[in-house]
Amino acid sequence: MKYDCVVGVEVYNKGDRYPDGRELWDKINCIGDRMLWGYSNTDDHNGFYAGKNYQFILMTELTETALKIAMQEGAFYFCYEPGGTGTVNVPTITRINVDTNTITIQGANISRIDWVAEARKIWTGHTFNYNSFSGKFVRAELINNNGITYTQPFSFTAQSNKN
C-alpha cells in the first residue's frame, strides 16, 4: 500500500495455487487508503493450467493507453474456471448498474451472485442494496458449476481509486 504505482494484487495464479488469495486481497483492502484491484493470471510453463484464469478488460479502444486507464480504474473483472476448458464457461458480466441505493449485476451463465465484504459473504442476489451497509467495500462473486467470476471492489469511502 505504500507504493502508489501498485494498482492490484494477484488473487489467482496457476489455477488456484494460493487458495487464501481472496481473503488476503480483502484484508489488504481493509487496511489501505485506496482499493487494490484483483487479478487472475496463469504463469504456467507446461500448459497444464492453461484456460483456467481469465481477465476481461473493458476498454473503449484497443490501445496501450486504454489498457492502462482500465487497469488503473478497475474497469475489468476476472474469472477462475477449475476445469480449464478454454471456452469461458464461467459467468460473464454484461452490465453493472450503480445508483444511489443499489448495485445490480447482469450477465450470462450466472447461477448465483454472492456479495462479499471483509472476506465474508453478506448477501446473495443480483442486486445489493447498500443503504444500511457500513463497510469500506463490497465485491461480487458470480458463480456457476464451471467457476467463479469476480468484480473489483466497490468502495464506500473516499479512495484514490474508485470502482
N, C-alpha and C positions, 0 to 999 in steps of 0.2 A: 504493500500500500504506500510505501514511501517513495516509489518511483512513478512519476506522472506518466511516463511512456508506456507503462504496463496497462493494457486495456482488458486483459482477460486471463483466465486460468483453464488449463486442460482438465475437463471433467471426465472424459473418456479417452483412453489410449489403448490401442491394440486390442480392440474388443472392449472388455471391461476389466482391464488389468488391475485397476485400483478401485475396488467397489465402494470405498468410502469417499470417493472423489466428490460426489454430490453433497454430502454432509460437510466436507471441508470447504467447498465453494460457498455454501450457505453461511458457515461460520466466518469466513473471511469477509463476506458482505455485511455481516452483523457488526463487525468492529471498525470498518473503514468509514471514511467520509465521502466515498463515492462507490458506485457499483462496478464490480468487475464482471465482464461477460464470460459465459461458459463456452467451451469449445469441445468438439468431439473429433479426434484425429486417429489415423492409423499410420504408425511409422513401421509397418510390417515389412520385413525384408525377405520373407519367404512366400508371401501370398496367402497364407492360411487365414489371416484376419481381414482380407480384402472384402469390401461390401458390407461391413458391419457398422461403420461410423460415417455419418453424413453431416455436412454443413449446408444449409440453404441460406444463401446471402441475397438479400433483397436490395438490388441496385437499380438506379434509374437508367444507367447505361453501362456497357461493358468496358470500363476503363480502370486504370490503376487508381485514379483519384476517387472514383465512385466506390471502389472496393475499400479504400482507406476510410472514407466517410462512413460507410455501412459498418465497418468493424469498430470505429470509434463511437458510433451512436447506438450500437446494439441492434441494428436492423438486420438481424438474422436469427435463425433458430437451428438447433442441431438434433440429431437422432442417433439412437443406438438400436441396431437390428441384430440380435444374437445369432439368428440363422444365417445372416450374411448372404442373402440371395442376390444382391446387386440390382434388384428391381425396385427398390424403395417401397416395400410393403408396410412400412411404418406409417403412423398418422402423418398427414401433411396439413399445413395451415394455409387457408385461402384468404382469411381476413381476421384482423383483430380490431375490435371497436372499443375505444376507451371514451367514456363520457364522464359526467360529473359524479356519478354514483357507482358505475359498474365497468367491468372489463368483460367483454364477450369474445369468445373464440369460435370461428367457423373453420371447417376443414373437411377432409376426406379420410376415410378409413379409421374413424375415431370410435372406440368402444366406450371410453370413459375419460374424463378430464379431472385430474386431481390438482388442487391448488395447494402449494407448499410455501410455508414461511418458517424460517429458522429451523430447517431440516425436519419439519413435521407437517403432515397433511392436515389442513384446516378446513377444507371444503371440497365437495365434489359437484361437478356440473359445468355446463358450457359457459355460464355467467357467474362472475364473482362480484358480489356487492361489497364494496369496501367502505361503506359509510361508518360502520362500527369497528373497522379494523384499526388496531393501534400499533401494528408492527412497522418496521422500517421498509420492508419489501415483501412482495409475493411473486411467485413464478408458477407457471402451469406445466404439468406433465400430461401429455396426451398419450393414451395407452390403447393398444390393441394386442392381439395374440402374437403379432410379429415383432413388436418392440415398443419403444417409448420415444416420443418427441418432446423436447424441452424448449420452453420460451426463455428469453432472457428475463432477468428480474425487473419487475415494475416497482419503481421507487416511490415512497410516500414521504420522503423528507428532502430537503434541499440537497441536491447532489451536483457534482460536476459533470457526471454522465447521467442522462435520463432516458428511460425507455418510453 
